Protein backbone atom coordinates (compact mmCIF):
# COMPACT_ATOMS: atom_id res chain seq x y z
CA UNK A 1 0.00 0.00 0.00
CA UNK A 2 1.10 3.61 -0.50
CA UNK A 3 0.55 6.64 1.70
CA UNK A 4 -1.60 8.21 -1.02
CA UNK A 5 -3.92 5.17 -1.07
CA UNK A 6 -4.10 5.30 2.74
CA UNK A 7 -5.10 8.96 2.67
CA UNK A 8 -7.87 8.21 0.16
CA UNK A 9 -9.35 5.62 2.54
CA UNK A 10 -9.37 8.12 5.42
CA UNK A 11 -10.57 11.07 3.31
CA UNK A 12 -9.82 14.22 5.34
CA UNK A 13 -8.98 12.43 8.59
CA UNK A 14 -5.32 12.17 7.49
CA UNK A 15 -3.42 15.17 6.12
CA UNK A 16 0.07 15.42 4.62
CA UNK A 17 2.45 17.99 6.03
CA UNK A 18 3.49 20.58 3.40
CA UNK A 19 6.39 19.33 1.28
CA UNK A 20 5.91 15.68 2.24
CA UNK A 21 6.07 12.95 -0.40
CA UNK A 22 2.48 11.86 -0.99
CA UNK A 23 3.04 8.57 -2.79
CA UNK A 24 5.46 6.48 -0.73
CA UNK A 25 4.94 2.71 -0.41
CA UNK A 26 5.11 0.90 2.91
CA UNK A 27 5.33 -2.84 3.48
CA UNK A 28 4.34 -2.90 7.16
CA UNK A 29 3.17 -0.69 10.00
CA UNK A 30 4.97 -0.29 13.33
CA UNK A 31 4.08 1.64 16.45
CA UNK A 32 6.47 4.43 17.37
CA UNK A 33 8.14 3.14 20.51
CA UNK A 34 11.58 4.58 21.34
CA UNK A 35 13.11 3.58 17.98
CA UNK A 36 16.48 5.20 17.32
CA UNK A 37 16.50 4.13 13.67
CA UNK A 38 13.54 4.37 11.28
CA UNK A 39 13.76 1.81 8.48
CA UNK A 40 12.71 2.25 4.83
CA UNK A 41 9.28 1.24 3.53
CA UNK A 42 7.79 1.14 7.03
CA UNK A 43 4.87 3.30 8.21
CA UNK A 44 5.53 4.40 11.80
CA UNK A 45 2.42 5.31 13.78
CA UNK A 46 2.77 7.28 16.99
CA UNK A 47 1.17 9.87 19.18
CA UNK A 48 2.10 13.54 19.05
CA UNK A 49 3.68 13.16 22.48
CA UNK A 50 5.89 10.25 21.43
CA UNK A 51 6.91 12.09 18.24
CA UNK A 52 7.96 15.12 20.31
CA UNK A 53 10.11 12.92 22.56
CA UNK A 54 11.97 11.12 19.75
CA UNK A 55 12.21 13.43 16.75
CA UNK A 56 15.44 15.21 17.72
CA UNK A 57 17.49 12.03 18.28
CA UNK A 58 16.46 9.42 15.75
CA UNK A 59 18.22 8.45 12.54
CA UNK A 60 16.02 8.13 9.46
CA UNK A 61 16.74 6.12 6.34
CA UNK A 62 15.22 7.06 2.95
CA UNK A 63 11.61 6.11 2.10
CA UNK A 64 10.27 6.25 5.68
CA UNK A 65 6.64 7.26 6.42
CA UNK A 66 5.34 8.70 9.68
CA UNK A 67 1.73 9.11 10.81
CA UNK A 68 1.26 11.29 13.93
CA UNK A 69 -1.94 10.73 15.86
CA UNK A 70 -3.78 13.01 18.32
CA UNK A 71 -2.87 16.23 16.51
CA UNK A 72 -5.58 18.73 17.48
CA UNK A 73 -5.10 21.92 15.45
CA UNK A 74 -1.47 22.14 16.51
CA UNK A 75 1.51 23.07 14.40
CA UNK A 76 4.26 20.46 14.25
CA UNK A 77 7.40 22.25 15.53
CA UNK A 78 10.14 22.32 12.90
CA UNK A 79 13.00 23.24 15.24
CA UNK A 80 15.17 20.36 16.49
CA UNK A 81 13.11 17.85 14.47
CA UNK A 82 14.31 15.47 11.78
CA UNK A 83 11.48 14.56 9.41
CA UNK A 84 11.06 11.45 7.26
CA UNK A 85 10.24 11.74 3.56
CA UNK A 86 6.53 11.47 4.30
CA UNK A 87 4.83 12.91 7.39
CA UNK A 88 1.06 12.74 7.93
CA UNK A 89 -1.04 14.02 10.83
CA UNK A 90 -4.47 13.03 12.11
CA UNK A 91 -6.79 14.11 14.93
CA UNK A 92 -7.73 10.43 15.44
CA UNK A 93 -6.25 8.39 18.27
CA UNK A 94 -3.34 6.02 17.69
CA UNK A 95 -5.52 2.99 18.51
CA UNK A 96 -8.24 4.03 16.07
CA UNK A 97 -5.75 4.62 13.26
CA UNK A 98 -3.96 1.33 13.91
CA UNK A 99 -7.15 -0.74 13.86
CA UNK A 100 -8.58 0.91 10.76
CA UNK A 101 -5.33 0.59 8.80
CA UNK A 102 -5.20 -3.13 9.56
CA UNK A 103 -8.78 -3.54 8.35
CA UNK A 104 -7.85 -1.76 5.10
CA UNK A 105 -4.72 -3.91 4.68
CA UNK A 106 -6.68 -7.12 5.17
CA UNK A 107 -8.94 -6.14 2.27
CA UNK A 108 -6.02 -5.43 -0.08
CA UNK A 109 -4.63 -8.04 -2.50
CA UNK A 110 -1.05 -9.10 -1.65
CA UNK A 111 1.48 -6.46 -2.65
CA UNK A 112 4.51 -7.18 -4.82
CA UNK A 113 6.65 -6.92 -1.69
CA UNK A 114 4.47 -9.57 0.01
CA UNK A 115 4.82 -11.83 -3.03
CA UNK A 116 8.57 -11.33 -3.11
CA UNK A 117 8.81 -12.10 0.61
CA UNK A 118 6.92 -15.34 -0.01
CA UNK A 119 9.39 -16.25 -2.78
CA UNK A 120 12.44 -15.50 -0.62
CA UNK A 121 11.06 -17.42 2.38
CA UNK A 122 10.07 -20.39 0.17
CA UNK A 123 6.37 -20.05 0.81
CA UNK A 124 5.93 -19.69 -2.95
CA UNK A 125 7.86 -22.46 -4.66
CA UNK A 126 6.49 -23.71 -7.96
CA UNK A 127 7.38 -21.99 -11.22
CA UNK A 128 3.71 -21.73 -12.19
CA UNK A 129 2.62 -20.10 -8.91
CA UNK A 130 5.50 -17.60 -9.00
CA UNK A 131 4.80 -16.74 -12.65
CA UNK A 132 1.09 -16.21 -11.95
CA UNK A 133 1.82 -14.02 -8.93
CA UNK A 134 4.40 -11.80 -10.62
CA UNK A 135 2.93 -11.78 -14.15
CA UNK A 136 -0.82 -12.35 -13.75
CA UNK A 137 -1.66 -11.09 -17.24
CA UNK A 138 1.21 -12.85 -19.00
CA UNK A 139 0.26 -14.67 -22.20
CA UNK A 140 3.78 -15.41 -23.42
CA UNK A 141 4.79 -19.04 -22.73
CA UNK A 142 8.51 -18.18 -22.76
CA UNK A 143 9.59 -15.20 -20.65
CA UNK A 144 13.14 -14.63 -19.45
CA UNK A 145 13.07 -12.72 -16.16
CA UNK A 146 16.14 -10.67 -15.27
CA UNK A 147 16.75 -9.29 -11.79
CA UNK A 148 18.47 -6.07 -10.81
CA UNK A 149 19.15 -4.86 -7.28
CA UNK A 150 19.29 -1.13 -6.56
CA UNK A 151 20.98 -0.27 -3.27
CA UNK A 152 21.48 3.22 -1.80
CA UNK A 153 24.82 3.98 -0.19
CA UNK A 154 25.54 6.10 2.87
CA UNK A 155 24.33 9.66 2.45
CA UNK A 156 21.87 8.78 -0.31
CA UNK A 157 19.21 11.51 -0.71
CA UNK A 158 16.59 8.76 -1.06
CA UNK A 159 14.97 6.91 -3.93
CA UNK A 160 11.40 7.38 -5.09
CA UNK A 161 9.83 4.38 -6.79
CA UNK A 162 8.39 6.66 -9.46
CA UNK A 163 11.93 7.67 -10.44
CA UNK A 164 13.00 4.04 -10.76
CA UNK A 165 9.88 3.32 -12.82
CA UNK A 166 10.88 6.12 -15.21
CA UNK A 167 14.29 4.49 -15.70
CA UNK A 168 12.73 1.05 -16.25
CA UNK A 169 9.22 1.78 -17.58
CA UNK A 170 8.47 -1.88 -18.37
CA UNK A 171 10.04 -3.24 -15.17
CA UNK A 172 8.36 -4.64 -12.08
CA UNK A 173 9.56 -2.48 -9.19
CA UNK A 174 9.59 -4.06 -5.71
CA UNK A 175 10.88 -2.42 -2.51
CA UNK A 176 12.67 -5.09 -0.49
CA UNK A 177 14.71 -4.72 2.70
CA UNK A 178 17.06 -1.75 2.16
CA UNK A 179 16.91 -1.75 -1.62
CA UNK A 180 14.71 -2.12 -4.65
CA UNK A 181 14.32 -5.23 -6.79
CA UNK A 182 13.73 -4.58 -10.49
CA UNK A 183 12.39 -7.42 -12.64
CA UNK A 184 12.74 -7.06 -16.42
CA UNK A 185 11.02 -9.30 -18.95
CA UNK A 186 12.81 -10.39 -22.13
CA UNK A 187 11.64 -12.61 -24.96
CA UNK A 188 15.17 -13.86 -25.69
CA UNK A 189 18.14 -14.89 -23.60
CA UNK A 190 20.96 -12.35 -23.90
CA UNK A 191 24.30 -12.27 -22.15
CA UNK A 192 24.53 -8.48 -22.03
CA UNK A 193 21.13 -6.87 -21.53
CA UNK A 194 20.92 -3.18 -22.52
CA UNK A 195 20.65 -0.61 -19.73
CA UNK A 196 19.20 2.93 -19.89
CA UNK A 197 21.58 5.54 -21.32
CA UNK A 198 21.24 7.94 -18.39
CA UNK A 199 21.61 5.24 -15.74
CA UNK A 200 25.19 5.89 -14.58
CA UNK A 201 24.56 9.62 -14.12
CA UNK A 202 21.38 8.84 -12.17
CA UNK A 203 23.26 6.40 -9.92
CA UNK A 204 25.95 8.99 -9.18
CA UNK A 205 23.37 11.71 -8.42
CA UNK A 206 21.41 9.41 -6.09
CA UNK A 207 24.47 7.74 -4.50
CA UNK A 208 23.30 4.25 -5.45
CA UNK A 209 24.80 1.11 -6.92
CA UNK A 210 23.01 -1.27 -9.28
CA UNK A 211 23.72 -5.00 -9.33
CA UNK A 212 22.70 -6.63 -12.61
CA UNK A 213 21.83 -10.31 -12.65
CA UNK A 214 21.33 -12.92 -15.32
CA UNK A 215 17.95 -13.89 -16.75
CA UNK A 216 16.15 -17.19 -16.36
CA UNK A 217 12.97 -18.70 -17.77
CA UNK A 218 12.74 -21.14 -14.85
CA UNK A 219 10.70 -19.12 -12.36
CA UNK A 220 11.40 -21.64 -9.58
CA UNK A 221 15.04 -20.44 -9.68
CA UNK A 222 14.22 -16.77 -9.10
CA UNK A 223 15.17 -17.06 -5.42
CA UNK A 224 18.56 -18.57 -6.31
CA UNK A 225 19.22 -15.74 -8.78
CA UNK A 226 18.23 -13.21 -6.12
CA UNK A 227 20.61 -14.68 -3.53
CA UNK A 228 23.45 -14.58 -6.08
CA UNK A 229 22.62 -10.93 -6.71
CA UNK A 230 22.72 -10.12 -2.98
CA UNK A 231 26.10 -11.90 -2.81
CA UNK A 232 27.33 -9.83 -5.76
CA UNK A 233 26.26 -6.67 -3.96
CA UNK A 234 28.04 -7.64 -0.73
CA UNK A 235 31.31 -8.59 -2.45
CA UNK A 236 31.18 -5.90 -5.13
CA UNK A 237 30.83 -3.03 -2.69
CA UNK A 238 34.26 -4.00 -1.33
CA UNK A 239 36.05 -5.20 -4.48
CA UNK A 240 34.70 -2.74 -7.08
CA UNK A 241 36.77 -0.01 -8.66
CA UNK A 242 36.43 3.50 -7.18
CA UNK A 243 33.26 5.24 -8.41
CA UNK A 244 32.03 2.04 -10.13
CA UNK A 245 28.24 2.09 -9.89
CA UNK A 246 27.10 -0.88 -12.00
CA UNK A 247 28.10 -4.35 -10.83
CA UNK A 248 27.50 -7.32 -13.14
CA UNK A 249 26.88 -10.74 -11.64
CA UNK A 250 29.02 -12.28 -14.41
CA UNK A 251 32.04 -10.28 -13.27
CA UNK A 252 31.77 -11.62 -9.70
CA UNK A 253 30.75 -15.24 -10.22
CA UNK A 254 34.27 -16.57 -9.66
CA UNK A 255 34.56 -14.55 -6.45
CA UNK A 256 31.15 -15.91 -5.39
CA UNK A 257 32.53 -19.44 -5.88
CA UNK A 258 35.51 -18.51 -3.71
CA UNK A 259 33.14 -17.01 -1.12
CA UNK A 260 31.17 -20.26 -0.90
CA UNK A 261 34.35 -22.34 -0.88
CA UNK A 262 35.86 -20.28 1.95
CA UNK A 263 32.72 -20.58 4.08
CA UNK A 264 32.84 -24.36 3.75
CA UNK A 265 36.62 -24.41 4.43
CA UNK A 266 36.12 -22.42 7.64
CA UNK A 267 33.24 -24.68 8.68
CA UNK A 268 35.33 -27.83 8.16
CA UNK A 269 38.68 -26.67 9.54
CA UNK A 270 37.68 -24.20 12.24
CA UNK A 271 40.09 -21.42 11.21
CA UNK A 272 40.38 -18.60 8.65
CA UNK A 273 43.83 -19.42 7.28
CA UNK A 274 42.68 -20.09 3.71
CA UNK A 275 46.23 -19.71 2.35
CA UNK A 276 46.46 -23.49 2.49
CA UNK A 277 44.19 -23.50 -0.58
CA UNK A 278 46.67 -21.31 -2.50
CA UNK A 279 49.65 -22.42 -4.57
CA UNK A 280 52.82 -22.26 -2.38
CA UNK A 281 54.65 -20.42 -5.17
CA UNK A 282 52.45 -17.41 -4.56
CA UNK A 283 53.29 -17.41 -0.85
CA UNK A 284 56.97 -17.44 -1.88
CA UNK A 285 56.39 -14.35 -4.07
CA UNK A 286 54.58 -12.53 -1.24
CA UNK A 287 57.45 -13.20 1.15
CA UNK A 288 59.89 -11.80 -1.39
CA UNK A 289 57.73 -8.67 -1.80
CA UNK A 290 57.62 -8.08 1.96
CA UNK A 291 61.41 -8.44 2.29
CA UNK A 292 62.32 -6.31 -0.74
CA UNK A 293 59.44 -3.79 -0.83
CA UNK A 294 58.52 -4.95 -4.35
CA UNK A 295 55.18 -5.62 -6.09
CA UNK A 296 55.77 -8.91 -7.90
CA UNK A 297 52.52 -10.40 -6.59
CA UNK A 298 50.49 -7.57 -8.13
CA UNK A 299 52.39 -7.83 -11.42
CA UNK A 300 51.80 -11.59 -11.53
CA UNK A 301 48.09 -11.14 -10.73
CA UNK A 302 47.55 -8.56 -13.49
CA UNK A 303 49.67 -10.54 -15.95
CA UNK A 304 47.62 -13.69 -15.38
CA UNK A 305 44.26 -11.88 -15.38
CA UNK A 306 45.12 -10.21 -18.71
CA UNK A 307 45.82 -13.60 -20.31
CA UNK A 308 49.60 -13.09 -20.35
CA UNK A 309 49.41 -9.80 -22.27
CA UNK A 310 52.45 -7.72 -21.28
CA UNK A 311 51.19 -4.52 -22.94
CA UNK A 312 47.83 -4.71 -21.15
CA UNK A 313 49.54 -5.53 -17.84
CA UNK A 314 51.72 -2.43 -18.21
CA UNK A 315 48.66 -0.26 -18.92
CA UNK A 316 46.77 -1.66 -15.92
CA UNK A 317 49.70 -0.92 -13.58
CA UNK A 318 50.77 2.36 -15.28
CA UNK A 319 54.26 0.99 -15.91
CA UNK A 320 56.53 0.78 -18.94
CA UNK A 321 56.35 -2.61 -20.66
CA UNK A 322 60.13 -3.08 -20.17
CA UNK A 323 59.58 -2.72 -16.41
CA UNK A 324 56.95 -5.43 -16.57
CA UNK A 325 59.28 -7.70 -18.55
CA UNK A 326 62.02 -7.25 -15.95
CA UNK A 327 59.62 -8.08 -13.13
CA UNK A 328 58.33 -11.16 -14.96
CA UNK A 329 61.94 -12.28 -15.43
CA UNK A 330 62.47 -11.97 -11.68
CA UNK A 331 59.27 -14.01 -11.04
CA UNK A 332 60.61 -16.76 -13.35
CA UNK A 333 63.91 -16.80 -11.41
CA UNK A 334 62.13 -17.06 -8.05
CA UNK A 335 59.67 -19.76 -9.04
CA UNK A 336 61.50 -21.79 -11.67
CA UNK A 337 58.09 -22.84 -13.02
CA UNK A 338 56.74 -23.03 -16.56
CA UNK A 339 54.28 -20.10 -16.67
CA UNK A 340 53.18 -21.15 -20.15
CA UNK A 341 51.44 -24.16 -18.55
CA UNK A 342 47.73 -23.24 -18.73
CA UNK A 343 46.73 -25.30 -15.68
CA UNK A 344 49.51 -23.74 -13.58
CA UNK A 345 48.45 -20.25 -14.69
CA UNK A 346 44.86 -21.04 -13.75
CA UNK A 347 45.97 -22.28 -10.32
CA UNK A 348 48.13 -19.19 -9.70
CA UNK A 349 45.37 -16.82 -10.82
CA UNK A 350 42.85 -18.51 -8.52
CA UNK A 351 45.41 -18.28 -5.70
CA UNK A 352 45.81 -14.54 -6.31
CA UNK A 353 42.05 -14.09 -6.14
CA UNK A 354 41.86 -16.22 -3.00
CA UNK A 355 44.41 -14.03 -1.21
CA UNK A 356 42.62 -10.90 -2.43
CA UNK A 357 39.46 -12.31 -0.83
CA UNK A 358 41.36 -12.98 2.40
CA UNK A 359 42.73 -9.45 2.65
CA UNK A 360 39.71 -7.45 1.43
CA UNK A 361 36.68 -9.55 2.43
CA UNK A 362 37.92 -11.41 5.51
CA UNK A 363 40.26 -8.52 6.36
CA UNK A 364 42.85 -11.07 7.45
CA UNK A 365 46.28 -10.10 6.03
CA UNK A 366 48.57 -13.00 5.23
CA UNK A 367 50.91 -13.94 8.07
CA UNK A 368 53.89 -14.16 5.72
CA UNK A 369 56.27 -15.35 8.44
CA UNK A 370 54.21 -18.49 8.98
CA UNK A 371 55.35 -21.71 7.30
CA UNK A 372 52.75 -22.56 4.68
CA UNK A 373 55.03 -24.80 2.61
C-alpha positions as CSV (number, residue, x, y, z in Angstrom):
1,X,0.0,0.0,0.0
2,X,1.1,3.6,-0.5
3,X,0.5,6.6,1.7
4,X,-1.6,8.2,-1.0
5,X,-3.9,5.2,-1.1
6,X,-4.1,5.3,2.7
7,X,-5.1,9.0,2.7
8,X,-7.9,8.2,0.2
9,X,-9.3,5.6,2.5
10,X,-9.4,8.1,5.4
11,X,-10.6,11.1,3.3
12,X,-9.8,14.2,5.3
13,X,-9.0,12.4,8.6
14,X,-5.3,12.2,7.5
15,X,-3.4,15.2,6.1
16,X,0.1,15.4,4.6
17,X,2.4,18.0,6.0
18,X,3.5,20.6,3.4
19,X,6.4,19.3,1.3
20,X,5.9,15.7,2.2
21,X,6.1,13.0,-0.4
22,X,2.5,11.9,-1.0
23,X,3.0,8.6,-2.8
24,X,5.5,6.5,-0.7
25,X,4.9,2.7,-0.4
26,X,5.1,0.9,2.9
27,X,5.3,-2.8,3.5
28,X,4.3,-2.9,7.2
29,X,3.2,-0.7,10.0
30,X,5.0,-0.3,13.3
31,X,4.1,1.6,16.4
32,X,6.5,4.4,17.4
33,X,8.1,3.1,20.5
34,X,11.6,4.6,21.3
35,X,13.1,3.6,18.0
36,X,16.5,5.2,17.3
37,X,16.5,4.1,13.7
38,X,13.5,4.4,11.3
39,X,13.8,1.8,8.5
40,X,12.7,2.2,4.8
41,X,9.3,1.2,3.5
42,X,7.8,1.1,7.0
43,X,4.9,3.3,8.2
44,X,5.5,4.4,11.8
45,X,2.4,5.3,13.8
46,X,2.8,7.3,17.0
47,X,1.2,9.9,19.2
48,X,2.1,13.5,19.1
49,X,3.7,13.2,22.5
50,X,5.9,10.3,21.4
51,X,6.9,12.1,18.2
52,X,8.0,15.1,20.3
53,X,10.1,12.9,22.6
54,X,12.0,11.1,19.8
55,X,12.2,13.4,16.8
56,X,15.4,15.2,17.7
57,X,17.5,12.0,18.3
58,X,16.5,9.4,15.8
59,X,18.2,8.5,12.5
60,X,16.0,8.1,9.5
61,X,16.7,6.1,6.3
62,X,15.2,7.1,2.9
63,X,11.6,6.1,2.1
64,X,10.3,6.3,5.7
65,X,6.6,7.3,6.4
66,X,5.3,8.7,9.7
67,X,1.7,9.1,10.8
68,X,1.3,11.3,13.9
69,X,-1.9,10.7,15.9
70,X,-3.8,13.0,18.3
71,X,-2.9,16.2,16.5
72,X,-5.6,18.7,17.5
73,X,-5.1,21.9,15.4
74,X,-1.5,22.1,16.5
75,X,1.5,23.1,14.4
76,X,4.3,20.5,14.3
77,X,7.4,22.3,15.5
78,X,10.1,22.3,12.9
79,X,13.0,23.2,15.2
80,X,15.2,20.4,16.5
81,X,13.1,17.9,14.5
82,X,14.3,15.5,11.8
83,X,11.5,14.6,9.4
84,X,11.1,11.5,7.3
85,X,10.2,11.7,3.6
86,X,6.5,11.5,4.3
87,X,4.8,12.9,7.4
88,X,1.1,12.7,7.9
89,X,-1.0,14.0,10.8
90,X,-4.5,13.0,12.1
91,X,-6.8,14.1,14.9
92,X,-7.7,10.4,15.4
93,X,-6.2,8.4,18.3
94,X,-3.3,6.0,17.7
95,X,-5.5,3.0,18.5
96,X,-8.2,4.0,16.1
97,X,-5.8,4.6,13.3
98,X,-4.0,1.3,13.9
99,X,-7.1,-0.7,13.9
100,X,-8.6,0.9,10.8
101,X,-5.3,0.6,8.8
102,X,-5.2,-3.1,9.6
103,X,-8.8,-3.5,8.3
104,X,-7.8,-1.8,5.1
105,X,-4.7,-3.9,4.7
106,X,-6.7,-7.1,5.2
107,X,-8.9,-6.1,2.3
108,X,-6.0,-5.4,-0.1
109,X,-4.6,-8.0,-2.5
110,X,-1.0,-9.1,-1.6
111,X,1.5,-6.5,-2.6
112,X,4.5,-7.2,-4.8
113,X,6.6,-6.9,-1.7
114,X,4.5,-9.6,0.0
115,X,4.8,-11.8,-3.0
116,X,8.6,-11.3,-3.1
117,X,8.8,-12.1,0.6
118,X,6.9,-15.3,0.0
119,X,9.4,-16.2,-2.8
120,X,12.4,-15.5,-0.6
121,X,11.1,-17.4,2.4
122,X,10.1,-20.4,0.2
123,X,6.4,-20.1,0.8
124,X,5.9,-19.7,-2.9
125,X,7.9,-22.5,-4.7
126,X,6.5,-23.7,-8.0
127,X,7.4,-22.0,-11.2
128,X,3.7,-21.7,-12.2
129,X,2.6,-20.1,-8.9
130,X,5.5,-17.6,-9.0
131,X,4.8,-16.7,-12.6
132,X,1.1,-16.2,-12.0
133,X,1.8,-14.0,-8.9
134,X,4.4,-11.8,-10.6
135,X,2.9,-11.8,-14.1
136,X,-0.8,-12.4,-13.7
137,X,-1.7,-11.1,-17.2
138,X,1.2,-12.9,-19.0
139,X,0.3,-14.7,-22.2
140,X,3.8,-15.4,-23.4
141,X,4.8,-19.0,-22.7
142,X,8.5,-18.2,-22.8
143,X,9.6,-15.2,-20.7
144,X,13.1,-14.6,-19.4
145,X,13.1,-12.7,-16.2
146,X,16.1,-10.7,-15.3
147,X,16.7,-9.3,-11.8
148,X,18.5,-6.1,-10.8
149,X,19.2,-4.9,-7.3
150,X,19.3,-1.1,-6.6
151,X,21.0,-0.3,-3.3
152,X,21.5,3.2,-1.8
153,X,24.8,4.0,-0.2
154,X,25.5,6.1,2.9
155,X,24.3,9.7,2.4
156,X,21.9,8.8,-0.3
157,X,19.2,11.5,-0.7
158,X,16.6,8.8,-1.1
159,X,15.0,6.9,-3.9
160,X,11.4,7.4,-5.1
161,X,9.8,4.4,-6.8
162,X,8.4,6.7,-9.5
163,X,11.9,7.7,-10.4
164,X,13.0,4.0,-10.8
165,X,9.9,3.3,-12.8
166,X,10.9,6.1,-15.2
167,X,14.3,4.5,-15.7
168,X,12.7,1.0,-16.2
169,X,9.2,1.8,-17.6
170,X,8.5,-1.9,-18.4
171,X,10.0,-3.2,-15.2
172,X,8.4,-4.6,-12.1
173,X,9.6,-2.5,-9.2
174,X,9.6,-4.1,-5.7
175,X,10.9,-2.4,-2.5
176,X,12.7,-5.1,-0.5
177,X,14.7,-4.7,2.7
178,X,17.1,-1.7,2.2
179,X,16.9,-1.8,-1.6
180,X,14.7,-2.1,-4.7
181,X,14.3,-5.2,-6.8
182,X,13.7,-4.6,-10.5
183,X,12.4,-7.4,-12.6
184,X,12.7,-7.1,-16.4
185,X,11.0,-9.3,-19.0
186,X,12.8,-10.4,-22.1
187,X,11.6,-12.6,-25.0
188,X,15.2,-13.9,-25.7
189,X,18.1,-14.9,-23.6
190,X,21.0,-12.3,-23.9
191,X,24.3,-12.3,-22.2
192,X,24.5,-8.5,-22.0
193,X,21.1,-6.9,-21.5
194,X,20.9,-3.2,-22.5
195,X,20.7,-0.6,-19.7
196,X,19.2,2.9,-19.9
197,X,21.6,5.5,-21.3
198,X,21.2,7.9,-18.4
199,X,21.6,5.2,-15.7
200,X,25.2,5.9,-14.6
201,X,24.6,9.6,-14.1
202,X,21.4,8.8,-12.2
203,X,23.3,6.4,-9.9
204,X,25.9,9.0,-9.2
205,X,23.4,11.7,-8.4
206,X,21.4,9.4,-6.1
207,X,24.5,7.7,-4.5
208,X,23.3,4.2,-5.4
209,X,24.8,1.1,-6.9
210,X,23.0,-1.3,-9.3
211,X,23.7,-5.0,-9.3
212,X,22.7,-6.6,-12.6
213,X,21.8,-10.3,-12.7
214,X,21.3,-12.9,-15.3
215,X,17.9,-13.9,-16.8
216,X,16.1,-17.2,-16.4
217,X,13.0,-18.7,-17.8
218,X,12.7,-21.1,-14.8
219,X,10.7,-19.1,-12.4
220,X,11.4,-21.6,-9.6
221,X,15.0,-20.4,-9.7
222,X,14.2,-16.8,-9.1
223,X,15.2,-17.1,-5.4
224,X,18.6,-18.6,-6.3
225,X,19.2,-15.7,-8.8
226,X,18.2,-13.2,-6.1
227,X,20.6,-14.7,-3.5
228,X,23.4,-14.6,-6.1
229,X,22.6,-10.9,-6.7
230,X,22.7,-10.1,-3.0
231,X,26.1,-11.9,-2.8
232,X,27.3,-9.8,-5.8
233,X,26.3,-6.7,-4.0
234,X,28.0,-7.6,-0.7
235,X,31.3,-8.6,-2.4
236,X,31.2,-5.9,-5.1
237,X,30.8,-3.0,-2.7
238,X,34.3,-4.0,-1.3
239,X,36.0,-5.2,-4.5
240,X,34.7,-2.7,-7.1
241,X,36.8,0.0,-8.7
242,X,36.4,3.5,-7.2
243,X,33.3,5.2,-8.4
244,X,32.0,2.0,-10.1
245,X,28.2,2.1,-9.9
246,X,27.1,-0.9,-12.0
247,X,28.1,-4.4,-10.8
248,X,27.5,-7.3,-13.1
249,X,26.9,-10.7,-11.6
250,X,29.0,-12.3,-14.4
251,X,32.0,-10.3,-13.3
252,X,31.8,-11.6,-9.7
253,X,30.8,-15.2,-10.2
254,X,34.3,-16.6,-9.7
255,X,34.6,-14.6,-6.5
256,X,31.1,-15.9,-5.4
257,X,32.5,-19.4,-5.9
258,X,35.5,-18.5,-3.7
259,X,33.1,-17.0,-1.1
260,X,31.2,-20.3,-0.9
261,X,34.4,-22.3,-0.9
262,X,35.9,-20.3,2.0
263,X,32.7,-20.6,4.1
264,X,32.8,-24.4,3.7
265,X,36.6,-24.4,4.4
266,X,36.1,-22.4,7.6
267,X,33.2,-24.7,8.7
268,X,35.3,-27.8,8.2
269,X,38.7,-26.7,9.5
270,X,37.7,-24.2,12.2
271,X,40.1,-21.4,11.2
272,X,40.4,-18.6,8.7
273,X,43.8,-19.4,7.3
274,X,42.7,-20.1,3.7
275,X,46.2,-19.7,2.4
276,X,46.5,-23.5,2.5
277,X,44.2,-23.5,-0.6
278,X,46.7,-21.3,-2.5
279,X,49.7,-22.4,-4.6
280,X,52.8,-22.3,-2.4
281,X,54.7,-20.4,-5.2
282,X,52.5,-17.4,-4.6
283,X,53.3,-17.4,-0.9
284,X,57.0,-17.4,-1.9
285,X,56.4,-14.4,-4.1
286,X,54.6,-12.5,-1.2
287,X,57.5,-13.2,1.1
288,X,59.9,-11.8,-1.4
289,X,57.7,-8.7,-1.8
290,X,57.6,-8.1,2.0
291,X,61.4,-8.4,2.3
292,X,62.3,-6.3,-0.7
293,X,59.4,-3.8,-0.8
294,X,58.5,-4.9,-4.4
295,X,55.2,-5.6,-6.1
296,X,55.8,-8.9,-7.9
297,X,52.5,-10.4,-6.6
298,X,50.5,-7.6,-8.1
299,X,52.4,-7.8,-11.4
300,X,51.8,-11.6,-11.5
301,X,48.1,-11.1,-10.7
302,X,47.5,-8.6,-13.5
303,X,49.7,-10.5,-16.0
304,X,47.6,-13.7,-15.4
305,X,44.3,-11.9,-15.4
306,X,45.1,-10.2,-18.7
307,X,45.8,-13.6,-20.3
308,X,49.6,-13.1,-20.4
309,X,49.4,-9.8,-22.3
310,X,52.5,-7.7,-21.3
311,X,51.2,-4.5,-22.9
312,X,47.8,-4.7,-21.2
313,X,49.5,-5.5,-17.8
314,X,51.7,-2.4,-18.2
315,X,48.7,-0.3,-18.9
316,X,46.8,-1.7,-15.9
317,X,49.7,-0.9,-13.6
318,X,50.8,2.4,-15.3
319,X,54.3,1.0,-15.9
320,X,56.5,0.8,-18.9
321,X,56.4,-2.6,-20.7
322,X,60.1,-3.1,-20.2
323,X,59.6,-2.7,-16.4
324,X,56.9,-5.4,-16.6
325,X,59.3,-7.7,-18.6
326,X,62.0,-7.3,-15.9
327,X,59.6,-8.1,-13.1
328,X,58.3,-11.2,-15.0
329,X,61.9,-12.3,-15.4
330,X,62.5,-12.0,-11.7
331,X,59.3,-14.0,-11.0
332,X,60.6,-16.8,-13.4
333,X,63.9,-16.8,-11.4
334,X,62.1,-17.1,-8.0
335,X,59.7,-19.8,-9.0
336,X,61.5,-21.8,-11.7
337,X,58.1,-22.8,-13.0
338,X,56.7,-23.0,-16.6
339,X,54.3,-20.1,-16.7
340,X,53.2,-21.1,-20.1
341,X,51.4,-24.2,-18.5
342,X,47.7,-23.2,-18.7
343,X,46.7,-25.3,-15.7
344,X,49.5,-23.7,-13.6
345,X,48.5,-20.3,-14.7
346,X,44.9,-21.0,-13.8
347,X,46.0,-22.3,-10.3
348,X,48.1,-19.2,-9.7
349,X,45.4,-16.8,-10.8
350,X,42.9,-18.5,-8.5
351,X,45.4,-18.3,-5.7
352,X,45.8,-14.5,-6.3
353,X,42.0,-14.1,-6.1
354,X,41.9,-16.2,-3.0
355,X,44.4,-14.0,-1.2
356,X,42.6,-10.9,-2.4
357,X,39.5,-12.3,-0.8
358,X,41.4,-13.0,2.4
359,X,42.7,-9.4,2.6
360,X,39.7,-7.5,1.4
361,X,36.7,-9.5,2.4
362,X,37.9,-11.4,5.5
363,X,40.3,-8.5,6.4
364,X,42.9,-11.1,7.5
365,X,46.3,-10.1,6.0
366,X,48.6,-13.0,5.2
367,X,50.9,-13.9,8.1
368,X,53.9,-14.2,5.7
369,X,56.3,-15.4,8.4
370,X,54.2,-18.5,9.0
371,X,55.4,-21.7,7.3
372,X,52.7,-22.6,4.7
373,X,55.0,-24.8,2.6
